[in-house]
Amino acid sequence: MQVVGYDTGTPALLLSDGDAVEAVALDPGTDLAYVLGDRRCAGTVGADGHESCDAPEAPYCPQHRSTWVCAKCTGTCLKDEMDCFDDHAVYLAAFAPAAFKVGVTKERRLETRLREQGADRAAHLRTVENGRIAREIEAGIAESVGDSVRVATKVAGLGEAVDEAAWTDLRSEFDPVRTWVPEHGVALDERPVAETLASGRVRGTKGRVLILERAGTTYAVDLRDLVGHEVEAGTPERSLQSSLGAF
């Protein structure tokens, strides 16, 4: 069995034993018990199931590594023909304690997108008629705000409060349509230990970060770090770093 992907919307971990794909729900209270083995390319997951790959590069080899060209767009379409004619929203996202980014998504997916990213605060700046215009606006704001926040930065901020003064100062520059606090369903009193494992009781997910509790310690797992690993049922025997609360 191999971890071949994950879903931040459901959320779920995607496993495959060859062709078929099984979605293992990551609902709070779920007990996971998988030992991680060797890691290799996760292949591809499509409508017809999973296409495996034996290449050693992980999580994806060059043949199965894909790039979403729209993520690189700054207003000049990189496709053969522009196809982003839906209404698009430009937004700001905050991640505790004080990491900020500007982003773009289809307006109908705005709240979903902010949850998928694990944002602690959100502000809808404006809606425009297509993706090209939205990307132009995003590129301009990104010069001062930035357009990405690393997962490691998000993990480092877990259990901390948002710098509300800094967030208020930033959003006040743009007169947003509305602001809100995305709901993730997981509350943390302290920062979890960053670790790569798939064993423990699920406390919840925040974007692509899985929060697991095991032996009195709470762990934060980047789901992407699991992709490509072979797994088998069981509890890992290797020693893990524990939080002070575990003693």
Order of alpha helices (4+ residues) and beta strands (2+ residues): beta-beta-beta-beta-beta-beta-beta-beta-alpha-beta-alpha-alpha-alpha-beta-beta-beta-beta-beta-beta
